[in-house]
């Protein structure tokens, strides 16, 4: 099993920020070629999100993909016409959570990035991508073998606020006030079980 990370990029609306850190944004957008020559297809997260719902779990919320720094809890995920929309609550009782909030408010952190396992990806030529999926592929983003990769199914492990992005269109866009943060004392045990795999993350 190979766990990868893939960054996506929506500009943070600083006039919506308040003292507490609920925010919304897109962790991924559909049909956009990233700098690694890959494309997220609509519905590629559906099976993973359904599995999380059935198990009563959610993808983790880490700082820059680091397992030792959980900084938020994801409250909602929804695949809409644009991409994977999510709502999160920064844990402002944590130092890193407060730092992330400050950086979001300043506009220095405005990206989200996914940590995932690839279940199905199809390698196609730009011509196939255009004819079968209606994608307009920038030749500069085609991989060395002349193909682009189309993600049709992935297992979503975590989504992190990040500094840089490789896909335009999927950043944090709002932060607003919400109810107090619940107790997450059990989070460390879950992270310990996944830490070994998460350390193998490939940044993309």
C-alpha positions as CSV (number, residue, x, y, z in Angstrom):
1,X,0.0,0.0,0.0
2,X,1.3,3.4,-1.0
3,X,0.0,6.5,0.8
4,X,0.3,9.7,-1.2
5,X,-0.5,13.4,-0.7
6,X,-2.0,15.6,-3.3
7,X,-2.4,19.3,-2.9
8,X,-5.3,21.3,-4.3
9,X,-5.7,24.8,-4.2
10,X,-9.7,28.9,-3.4
11,X,-8.4,32.1,-1.8
12,X,-9.1,32.6,1.9
13,X,-11.7,35.3,2.4
14,X,-10.1,37.2,5.3
15,X,-13.1,39.4,5.9
16,X,-15.0,36.3,7.1
17,X,-12.6,35.3,9.8
18,X,-13.6,35.6,13.5
19,X,-12.0,34.7,16.7
20,X,-12.8,31.0,16.5
21,X,-11.7,28.7,13.7
22,X,-14.4,26.9,11.7
23,X,-13.5,27.1,8.0
24,X,-14.7,25.7,4.7
25,X,-12.9,25.0,1.5
26,X,-12.2,22.5,-1.2
27,X,-9.7,19.7,-0.6
28,X,-9.7,18.8,-4.3
29,X,-11.3,20.1,-7.5
30,X,-12.5,18.0,-10.4
31,X,-11.1,17.8,-13.9
32,X,-8.1,20.0,-13.3
33,X,-4.6,18.7,-14.2
34,X,-2.2,19.2,-11.3
35,X,1.6,19.7,-11.6
36,X,2.0,15.9,-11.4
37,X,0.0,15.2,-14.4
38,X,-3.0,13.8,-12.6
39,X,-6.7,14.6,-12.5
40,X,-9.4,14.0,-9.9
41,X,-12.6,12.7,-11.5
42,X,-16.0,13.4,-9.9
43,X,-17.1,10.8,-7.4
44,X,-13.6,9.4,-6.8
45,X,-13.9,10.0,-3.0
46,X,-17.5,8.6,-2.7
47,X,-16.7,5.0,-1.6
48,X,-14.1,6.2,0.9
49,X,-16.5,8.8,2.4
50,X,-19.2,6.2,2.7
51,X,-16.8,3.8,4.4
52,X,-16.0,6.5,6.9
53,X,-19.6,7.2,7.5
54,X,-20.4,3.5,8.1
55,X,-17.5,3.2,10.5
56,X,-18.3,6.5,12.3
57,X,-14.9,8.0,11.4
58,X,-13.6,11.0,9.4
59,X,-10.4,11.7,7.7
60,X,-7.8,13.2,10.0
61,X,-6.9,16.9,10.1
62,X,-3.1,17.3,10.4
63,X,-0.7,20.2,10.1
64,X,1.2,19.9,6.8
65,X,0.6,16.1,6.8
66,X,2.6,15.6,10.0
67,X,1.0,12.8,12.1
68,X,2.4,14.2,15.3
69,X,0.5,17.5,14.8
70,X,-3.2,17.0,14.6
71,X,-4.7,20.5,14.6
72,X,-8.3,20.2,13.6
73,X,-11.3,18.0,13.2
74,X,-13.2,17.7,10.0
75,X,-16.9,18.1,10.5
76,X,-18.3,17.6,7.0
77,X,-17.2,16.4,3.5
78,X,-19.4,16.7,0.4
79,X,-18.7,16.0,-3.2
80,X,-20.4,18.8,-5.2
81,X,-20.2,19.9,-8.8
82,X,-16.9,21.7,-8.2
83,X,-14.9,19.3,-6.0
84,X,-14.6,17.8,-2.5
85,X,-15.9,20.5,-0.2
86,X,-15.1,20.2,3.5
87,X,-15.8,22.1,6.8
88,X,-13.3,21.9,9.6
89,X,-12.8,23.1,13.2
90,X,-9.3,24.3,14.1
91,X,-8.4,23.1,17.7
92,X,-7.5,26.5,19.2
93,X,-6.6,24.9,22.5
94,X,-3.5,23.6,20.7
95,X,-0.6,25.9,20.0
96,X,-0.4,24.7,16.4
97,X,-4.1,25.2,15.9
98,X,-3.7,28.8,17.0
99,X,-0.7,29.3,14.8
100,X,-2.6,27.9,11.8
101,X,-5.5,30.2,12.5
102,X,-3.2,33.2,12.6
103,X,-1.5,32.2,9.4
104,X,-4.9,31.6,7.7
105,X,-6.1,35.0,8.8
106,X,-2.9,36.6,7.4
107,X,-3.4,34.8,4.1
108,X,-0.1,32.8,4.5
109,X,-1.9,29.5,4.8
110,X,-4.7,29.1,2.2
111,X,-4.3,25.6,0.8
112,X,-5.6,22.2,1.6
113,X,-3.9,18.9,0.7
114,X,-5.1,15.3,0.8
115,X,-3.4,12.2,2.1
116,X,-4.8,9.2,0.3
117,X,-4.3,5.7,-1.0
118,X,-4.8,5.2,-4.7
119,X,-7.4,2.5,-5.4
120,X,-7.9,3.1,-9.2
121,X,-6.1,5.4,-11.6
122,X,-6.2,5.2,-15.3
123,X,-3.3,6.5,-17.5
124,X,-4.6,8.0,-20.7
125,X,-3.2,10.2,-23.5
126,X,-4.2,13.9,-23.7
127,X,-6.2,13.0,-26.8
128,X,-8.2,10.3,-24.8
129,X,-8.7,12.7,-22.0
130,X,-10.1,15.3,-24.4
131,X,-12.4,12.9,-26.3
132,X,-13.6,10.7,-23.5
133,X,-13.8,13.3,-20.6
134,X,-13.8,16.6,-22.3
135,X,-10.5,17.7,-20.6
136,X,-8.3,20.4,-22.1
137,X,-4.8,19.2,-21.1
138,X,-2.0,21.7,-21.0
139,X,0.9,20.0,-22.8
140,X,3.3,21.3,-20.1
141,X,1.5,19.2,-17.5
142,X,1.6,15.9,-19.4
143,X,3.9,13.3,-17.8
144,X,7.2,12.2,-19.3
145,X,5.5,9.0,-20.7
146,X,3.0,11.2,-22.6
147,X,0.0,10.4,-20.4
148,X,-2.1,11.9,-17.6
149,X,-3.5,10.0,-14.7
150,X,-7.2,10.0,-13.9
151,X,-8.1,9.2,-10.3
152,X,-11.4,7.4,-10.3
153,X,-11.3,5.9,-6.8
154,X,-9.1,6.8,-3.8
155,X,-9.2,6.1,0.0
156,X,-9.0,9.4,1.8
157,X,-6.9,9.3,4.9
158,X,-6.4,12.9,5.9
159,X,-6.7,16.5,4.7
160,X,-4.1,19.1,5.9
161,X,-3.8,22.9,5.7
162,X,-0.6,23.5,3.7
163,X,1.5,26.4,2.5
164,X,1.8,25.5,-1.2
165,X,-0.6,24.0,-3.8
166,X,-0.3,22.1,-7.0
167,X,-3.9,22.3,-8.2
168,X,-5.6,25.7,-8.6
169,X,-9.1,26.1,-7.2
170,X,-9.3,24.3,-3.9
171,X,-8.2,26.3,-0.9
172,X,-9.7,27.4,2.4
173,X,-12.4,30.0,1.8
174,X,-14.2,30.8,5.0
175,X,-13.6,30.8,8.8
176,X,-16.4,31.6,11.3
177,X,-17.4,31.2,14.9
178,X,-18.8,27.8,16.2
179,X,-19.5,25.9,19.3
180,X,-16.7,24.9,21.7
181,X,-14.3,22.1,20.5
182,X,-15.1,18.6,21.9
183,X,-12.6,16.4,23.7
184,X,-10.2,14.7,21.3
185,X,-8.2,12.7,23.9
186,X,-8.6,9.5,21.9
187,X,-7.1,10.9,18.8
188,X,-3.5,10.1,19.8
189,X,-4.1,6.3,19.9
190,X,-5.7,6.4,16.4
191,X,-2.8,8.4,15.0
192,X,-0.3,6.0,16.5
193,X,-1.8,3.2,14.6
194,X,-1.5,5.1,11.3
195,X,1.8,7.0,12.0
196,X,4.0,4.4,10.3
197,X,1.9,4.5,7.1
198,X,1.6,8.3,7.1
199,X,5.4,8.7,7.4
200,X,5.5,7.2,3.9
201,X,3.4,10.0,2.5
202,X,4.7,11.3,-0.9
203,X,4.1,15.0,-1.2
204,X,2.4,15.9,-4.5
